[in-house]
Amino acid sequence: MGQTALQRLQKGAKVVPERGLELKLAEAEKDGRQLRVKHGVDPSTPDLHIGHAVQLRKMREFQDLGHRVVLIIGDFTATIGDPSGRSKTRPSLSLEQTRINGETYVDQATLILDKDPERLEVRYNSEWLEPLDFGDLVWLASTYTVARMLERDDFTTRHRDGIPISLHEFLYPLAQAYDSVAVFADIEIGGTDQLFNLLVGRDVQKAYGQEPQLALVQGLLEGLDGTEKMSKSLGNFIGISESPEVMFKKSMQVPDFLLLRYVELCTDLEVDRFKDMVSSDIKAAHRLFAQELVRTYHGQPMVKIAEERYDYVATGGIPEDIPEVKIRNNELEGTLIGILALATLAGLTDSNGEARRLINNRGLRLEGEVVSDWRIKVDISKDPVLQKGKDSFVRVRREQ
């Protein structure tokens, strides 16, 4: 195992304990065995985004070096709700909901991970957590103290501010730790918000007589708004299963100050060379990132299609593949309808008041032309196209 491989695995990551990865790799090479590298994802929503892919890409690096990764679908832990980074108790989901959500995770994850069964093991943690009886749970809880739990930043803050902490939230780190026991993890990969949970895993493994895992943590990818962690619930994400056209468009929306970070965490582009492009031609840098992301998840042939659509829309074109909305006859005055009601019924705004504000800000177009008068009426017998912003289109038809 050469230094180059070690540097690759440690790039953009912090390892606890320090030098632990170097020793683990050396031991594995000496013994001729694969390391078991664990990462868990809770299926609280049906889709993964490129923020999740940061850890998946690191797992792929271990696979490429011959090791075995264990992808844990946290169908059971998602019913508890991970309190990491939460200022209040997270709503719980049913096991049925999490299993439905988790059905697509493997297909999405294997857009990045090698599917070779010698290097990929997929497990659902309900397999070992659901059968635990009360005695098992009490023994697991005895391996950690309340004082240690309260050392966690979000718990400390909530306790100090008098915000309730439910006892079941203390069980989440223990359940995640038990995952490591169940799969005999050598290494667990997670974001910086997961460091506490990963360290609990080390202590719980020791209590169960196992060698403690290494914790390998990576920075969190900020969302497209530049201010929050990427999250589907916040709408600031790029989904890894989104269409090439949507992926290209969203990639072009990455804030300039975050572009280098996105390139480093989400692509194989050489960051040092990319820095020069960012300095000299930021638009070209955005385009190269968008091309690379689409190529990664959809293949080279789709890059041209996605890019051409983006350019067509950017120059005022109206694409063919846009959603349609039908307006009922009782909403019309003959074939006419007010532009405010039309924008709302078409789903571009939540209310006529919002539609009026959108028009006042020159954010609504009708057949490619900016709407400047909120009092106009539109003839929908001509199947008009409304556009909100740069790329939110809808074609309106009269219900027959």
C-alpha positions as CSV (number, residue, x, y, z in Angstrom):
1,M,0.0,0.0,0.0
2,G,1.8,3.1,-1.2
3,Q,1.7,6.6,0.2
4,T,-0.2,7.8,-2.9
5,A,-3.2,5.6,-2.0
6,L,-3.1,6.7,1.6
7,Q,-3.1,10.4,0.5
8,R,-6.0,9.7,-1.8
9,L,-8.1,8.2,1.0
10,Q,-7.3,10.9,3.4
11,K,-7.9,13.8,1.0
12,G,-10.6,16.1,2.3
13,A,-11.1,13.9,5.3
14,K,-10.3,13.7,9.0
15,V,-9.4,10.4,10.6
16,V,-9.9,9.5,14.2
17,P,-7.6,8.4,15.7
18,E,-4.8,10.1,13.7
19,R,-2.6,7.7,11.7
20,G,-5.2,5.1,12.3
21,L,-5.9,4.7,8.6
22,E,-2.2,4.1,7.8
23,L,-2.0,1.4,10.4
24,K,-5.3,-0.2,9.3
25,L,-4.2,-0.3,5.7
26,A,-0.9,-1.8,6.6
27,E,-2.5,-4.5,8.8
28,A,-4.9,-5.4,6.1
29,E,-2.2,-5.7,3.5
30,K,-0.1,-7.8,5.9
31,D,-3.0,-10.2,6.6
32,G,-4.2,-10.2,3.1
33,R,-7.8,-9.2,4.0
34,Q,-10.3,-6.7,2.9
35,L,-11.2,-3.8,5.3
36,R,-14.9,-3.5,6.0
37,V,-15.8,0.1,5.3
38,K,-19.3,1.1,6.6
39,H,-21.5,4.0,5.7
40,G,-25.2,4.4,6.6
41,V,-28.0,6.4,5.0
42,D,-31.4,6.9,6.5
43,P,-34.1,6.8,3.9
44,S,-36.1,9.7,5.3
45,T,-36.8,10.8,1.7
46,P,-36.8,8.6,-1.6
47,D,-33.9,10.3,-3.2
48,L,-30.2,10.9,-2.7
49,H,-28.4,14.1,-3.7
50,I,-24.8,15.0,-4.4
51,G,-24.2,15.8,-0.8
52,H,-24.8,12.1,0.0
53,A,-22.5,11.3,-2.9
54,V,-19.5,12.8,-1.1
55,Q,-19.4,9.8,1.2
56,L,-20.3,7.4,-1.6
57,R,-17.3,8.6,-3.6
58,K,-15.0,8.0,-0.7
59,M,-16.4,4.5,-0.4
60,R,-15.7,3.9,-4.1
61,E,-12.1,4.9,-3.5
62,F,-11.8,2.1,-0.9
63,Q,-13.4,-0.3,-3.4
64,D,-10.9,0.7,-6.1
65,L,-8.2,-0.3,-3.7
66,G,-9.7,-3.8,-3.2
67,H,-11.7,-3.3,0.0
68,R,-15.3,-4.1,0.8
69,V,-17.8,-1.4,1.6
70,V,-21.0,-2.0,3.6
71,L,-23.8,0.3,2.6
72,I,-26.4,0.3,5.4
73,I,-29.9,1.4,4.6
74,G,-31.1,2.7,7.9
75,D,-34.8,1.7,7.5
76,F,-35.0,1.1,11.3
77,T,-32.9,4.1,12.5
78,A,-35.0,6.4,10.2
79,T,-38.0,5.5,12.3
80,I,-36.2,7.0,15.3
81,G,-35.0,10.1,13.5
82,D,-31.4,11.3,13.6
83,P,-31.1,14.3,16.0
84,S,-27.8,15.4,14.5
85,G,-27.8,19.2,14.0
86,R,-31.4,19.4,15.1
87,S,-32.7,22.2,17.4
88,K,-35.9,20.2,18.1
89,T,-37.1,16.6,18.0
90,R,-37.2,15.2,14.5
91,P,-40.5,13.7,13.4
92,S,-40.4,9.9,13.2
93,L,-41.4,7.8,10.2
94,S,-43.0,4.4,10.1
95,L,-40.9,1.4,9.1
96,E,-43.2,0.9,6.1
97,Q,-42.4,4.5,4.9
98,T,-38.6,4.1,5.3
99,R,-38.6,0.7,3.5
100,I,-40.5,2.3,0.6
101,N,-38.1,5.2,0.5
102,G,-35.1,2.9,0.7
103,E,-36.1,0.9,-2.3
104,T,-34.5,3.3,-4.7
105,Y,-31.4,4.0,-2.6
106,V,-29.4,1.0,-3.8
107,D,-30.0,1.8,-7.5
108,Q,-29.0,5.4,-6.9
109,A,-25.9,4.6,-4.8
110,T,-24.6,2.1,-7.4
111,L,-24.4,5.0,-9.9
112,I,-21.2,5.6,-7.9
113,L,-20.4,2.3,-6.1
114,D,-19.0,-0.8,-7.8
115,K,-21.7,-3.4,-7.9
116,D,-19.2,-6.3,-7.6
117,P,-20.6,-8.4,-4.7
118,E,-17.0,-9.0,-3.6
119,R,-16.7,-5.3,-2.9
120,L,-20.2,-4.2,-2.1
121,E,-22.5,-5.4,0.7
122,V,-25.9,-3.9,1.2
123,R,-27.7,-4.3,4.5
124,Y,-30.9,-3.0,6.1
125,N,-30.4,-2.3,9.8
126,S,-33.9,-3.6,10.7
127,E,-32.3,-7.0,10.2
128,W,-30.6,-6.7,13.6
129,L,-32.3,-3.8,15.3
130,E,-35.9,-5.0,15.0
131,P,-35.3,-8.4,16.8
132,L,-33.6,-6.8,19.8
133,D,-35.7,-7.5,23.0
134,F,-35.9,-5.2,26.0
135,G,-33.0,-6.9,27.8
136,D,-30.8,-6.4,24.7
137,L,-31.8,-2.8,24.6
138,V,-31.0,-2.2,28.2
139,W,-27.6,-3.8,27.8
140,L,-26.9,-1.6,24.8
141,A,-28.0,1.5,26.7
142,S,-25.7,0.5,29.6
143,T,-22.6,0.9,27.4
144,Y,-22.9,4.7,27.4
145,T,-23.7,7.4,30.0
146,V,-26.1,10.3,29.9
147,A,-23.2,12.7,30.7
148,R,-21.4,11.5,27.6
149,M,-24.6,12.0,25.5
150,L,-24.9,15.5,26.7
151,E,-21.4,16.3,25.5
152,R,-22.9,16.3,22.0
153,D,-23.3,19.9,20.8
154,D,-26.9,19.9,19.7
155,F,-28.0,18.1,22.9
156,T,-26.0,20.5,25.0
157,T,-27.6,23.5,23.3
158,R,-31.1,22.1,23.7
159,H,-30.6,21.2,27.3
160,R,-29.2,24.6,28.1
161,D,-32.0,26.4,26.3
162,G,-34.7,24.2,27.9
163,I,-35.7,22.6,24.7
164,P,-37.1,19.1,25.3
165,I,-34.9,16.1,24.4
166,S,-36.8,12.8,24.2
167,L,-35.2,9.7,25.5
168,H,-35.6,8.0,22.2
169,E,-33.2,10.5,20.7
170,F,-30.4,9.1,22.9
171,L,-31.1,5.8,21.3
172,Y,-30.2,6.9,17.8
173,P,-26.4,7.1,18.3
174,L,-26.5,3.8,20.1
175,A,-28.5,2.2,17.3
176,Q,-26.1,3.5,14.7
177,A,-23.2,2.2,16.9
178,Y,-24.8,-1.2,17.0
179,D,-24.8,-1.2,13.2
180,S,-21.0,-1.2,13.5
181,V,-21.1,-4.1,15.8
182,A,-23.5,-6.1,13.6
183,V,-21.3,-5.7,10.4
184,F,-17.9,-5.8,12.2
185,A,-16.9,-2.4,10.7
186,D,-13.2,-1.5,10.5
187,I,-14.0,2.0,9.3
188,E,-17.1,4.2,9.3
189,I,-17.5,7.1,6.9
190,G,-19.7,10.1,7.6
191,G,-20.0,13.8,7.4
192,T,-18.7,16.1,10.1
193,D,-22.2,16.3,11.7
194,Q,-21.9,12.5,12.3
195,L,-18.6,12.6,14.2
196,F,-20.2,12.1,17.6
197,N,-22.2,9.1,16.4
198,L,-19.1,7.5,14.8
199,L,-17.2,7.9,18.0
200,V,-20.0,6.3,20.0
201,G,-19.6,3.4,17.6
202,R,-16.0,3.0,18.7
203,D,-17.0,2.8,22.4
204,V,-19.9,0.4,21.8
205,Q,-17.8,-1.9,19.7
206,K,-15.2,-2.1,22.5
207,A,-18.1,-3.0,24.9
208,Y,-19.0,-5.8,22.6
209,G,-15.5,-7.1,22.5
210,Q,-14.6,-5.8,19.0
211,E,-11.7,-3.7,17.8
212,P,-13.0,-0.2,17.5
213,Q,-13.6,1.2,14.1
214,L,-11.9,4.3,12.6
215,A,-14.0,7.4,12.1
216,L,-13.4,9.0,8.7
217,V,-15.3,12.3,8.4
218,Q,-15.7,14.7,5.6
219,G,-17.0,18.2,5.3
220,L,-20.6,18.8,4.6
221,L,-21.6,20.1,1.1
222,E,-23.4,23.4,1.3
223,G,-26.6,23.7,-0.6
224,L,-27.3,25.8,-3.7
225,D,-28.4,28.7,-1.5
226,G,-24.9,28.8,-0.1
227,T,-26.0,29.0,3.5
228,E,-27.3,25.6,4.6
229,K,-26.3,22.0,4.4
230,M,-27.6,20.5,1.2
231,S,-31.0,19.1,1.9
232,K,-34.0,18.0,-0.1
233,S,-36.4,19.5,2.4
234,L,-34.8,22.9,1.9
235,G,-34.9,22.6,-1.9
236,N,-31.2,23.5,-2.2
237,F,-30.0,20.2,-3.7
238,I,-28.9,18.5,-6.9
239,G,-30.3,15.0,-6.9
240,I,-28.1,12.3,-8.4
241,S,-31.1,10.7,-10.1
242,E,-32.5,14.0,-11.6
243,S,-32.7,14.4,-15.3
244,P,-29.5,15.5,-17.2
245,E,-31.3,18.8,-18.1
246,V,-32.2,19.6,-14.5
247,M,-28.8,18.5,-13.2
248,F,-27.0,20.8,-15.8
249,K,-29.3,23.8,-14.9
250,K,-28.8,23.4,-11.2
251,S,-25.0,23.0,-11.6
252,M,-24.9,26.3,-13.3
253,Q,-26.6,27.8,-10.3
254,V,-23.9,26.9,-7.8
255,P,-22.7,30.1,-6.1
256,D,-19.3,31.3,-7.5
257,F,-17.7,31.2,-4.0
258,L,-18.6,27.5,-3.6
259,L,-17.7,26.2,-7.1
260,L,-14.2,25.0,-6.2
261,R,-15.7,23.1,-3.2
262,Y,-18.3,21.4,-5.3
263,V,-15.6,20.5,-7.8
264,E,-13.4,19.0,-5.1
265,L,-16.1,17.0,-3.3
266,C,-18.3,16.0,-6.3
267,T,-16.1,15.4,-9.3
268,D,-12.7,14.0,-10.4
269,L,-11.6,17.2,-12.0
270,E,-8.2,18.4,-11.0
271,V,-8.8,21.2,-8.5
272,D,-5.5,23.0,-9.0
273,R,-6.1,23.3,-12.7
274,F,-9.7,24.3,-12.1
275,K,-8.6,27.2,-9.9
276,D,-7.0,29.0,-12.9
277,M,-10.2,28.7,-14.8
278,V,-12.3,30.1,-11.9
279,S,-10.0,33.1,-11.7
280,S,-9.9,33.8,-15.5
281,D,-13.4,32.7,-16.7
282,I,-16.0,31.9,-14.1
283,K,-18.7,31.2,-16.6
284,A,-16.6,28.6,-18.4
285,A,-15.7,27.1,-15.0
286,H,-19.4,26.7,-14.2
287,R,-20.0,25.1,-17.5
288,L,-17.2,22.6,-17.1
289,F,-18.5,21.6,-13.7
290,A,-22.0,21.1,-15.1
291,Q,-20.7,19.0,-18.0
292,E,-18.7,16.8,-15.6
293,L,-21.5,16.3,-13.2
294,V,-23.9,15.2,-16.0
295,R,-21.2,13.0,-17.5
296,T,-20.7,11.3,-14.1
297,Y,-24.3,10.3,-13.6
298,H,-25.8,10.1,-17.1
299,G,-22.9,9.5,-19.5
300,Q,-21.1,11.6,-22.1
301,P,-23.9,11.5,-24.7
302,M,-26.4,13.2,-22.4
303,V,-24.0,16.1,-21.8
304,K,-24.6,17.7,-25.2
305,I,-28.4,17.2,-24.9
306,A,-28.5,18.9,-21.5
307,E,-26.2,21.7,-22.5
308,E,-28.1,22.5,-25.7
309,R,-31.4,22.7,-23.8
310,Y,-29.8,25.0,-21.2
311,D,-28.5,27.3,-23.9
312,Y,-31.8,27.3,-25.8
313,V,-33.7,28.3,-22.7
314,A,-31.0,30.9,-21.7
315,T,-31.5,32.6,-25.1
316,G,-35.3,32.8,-24.7
317,G,-36.3,29.5,-26.2
318,I,-39.3,27.5,-25.0
319,P,-38.6,23.8,-24.8
320,E,-41.1,21.2,-26.0
321,D,-40.9,18.9,-22.9
322,I,-42.8,21.1,-20.4
323,P,-45.6,20.2,-18.0
324,E,-49.2,20.9,-18.9
325,V,-52.1,22.2,-16.8
326,K,-55.8,22.1,-17.8
327,I,-58.1,24.9,-16.8
328,R,-61.7,24.1,-16.0
329,N,-64.4,25.9,-18.0
330,N,-65.9,27.4,-14.8
331,E,-62.6,29.3,-14.2
332,L,-63.0,31.1,-17.6
333,E,-64.8,34.0,-19.1
334,G,-65.4,32.4,-22.5
335,T,-61.8,31.6,-23.3
336,L,-60.3,34.4,-21.2
337,I,-58.8,34.3,-17.7
338,G,-56.9,36.9,-15.7
339,I,-53.2,36.5,-15.6
340,L,-53.1,36.5,-11.8
341,A,-55.5,33.6,-11.6
342,L,-53.8,31.8,-14.5
343,A,-50.4,31.9,-12.8
344,T,-51.9,30.5,-9.6
345,L,-54.0,27.8,-11.3
346,A,-51.0,26.8,-13.3
347,G,-49.0,26.2,-10.1
348,L,-46.4,28.9,-10.6
349,T,-47.6,30.9,-7.6
350,D,-49.4,30.1,-4.4
351,S,-51.8,33.0,-4.6
352,N,-52.9,35.9,-6.8
353,G,-51.0,38.3,-4.5
354,E,-47.8,36.4,-5.1
355,A,-48.5,36.4,-8.8
356,R,-49.0,40.2,-8.7
357,R,-45.7,40.6,-6.9
358,L,-44.0,38.3,-9.4
359,I,-45.2,40.5,-12.3
360,N,-44.2,43.7,-10.5
361,N,-40.7,42.2,-10.3
362,R,-40.7,41.2,-14.0
363,G,-40.5,37.6,-13.1
364,L,-43.3,36.2,-15.2
365,R,-43.3,35.7,-19.0
366,L,-46.2,34.8,-21.3
367,E,-45.1,33.2,-24.6
368,G,-41.5,34.4,-23.9
369,E,-42.5,38.0,-23.3
370,V,-42.3,39.7,-19.9
371,V,-45.7,40.4,-18.4
372,S,-45.8,44.0,-17.3
373,D,-49.5,44.5,-16.5
374,W,-51.2,42.3,-13.9
375,R,-54.6,43.3,-15.2
376,I,-54.4,41.6,-18.6
377,K,-56.6,38.6,-19.6
378,V,-55.2,35.7,-21.5
379,D,-56.9,33.7,-24.2
380,I,-56.1,30.0,-23.4
381,S,-57.6,28.7,-26.6
382,K,-54.1,29.3,-28.0
383,D,-52.5,27.0,-25.4
384,P,-50.3,29.7,-24.0
385,V,-47.0,29.0,-22.2
386,L,-46.2,30.7,-18.9
387,Q,-42.7,31.0,-17.6
388,K,-41.5,31.8,-14.0
389,G,-37.9,32.8,-13.7
390,K,-35.4,31.2,-16.1
391,D,-36.6,27.7,-16.4
392,S,-40.0,27.0,-14.9
393,F,-42.4,26.5,-17.8
394,V,-46.0,25.3,-18.0
395,R,-48.4,25.0,-21.0
396,V,-52.0,25.9,-20.2
397,R,-54.8,24.2,-22.0
398,R,-58.6,24.4,-21.7
399,E,-60.3,21.3,-20.2
400,Q,-62.4,19.6,-22.9
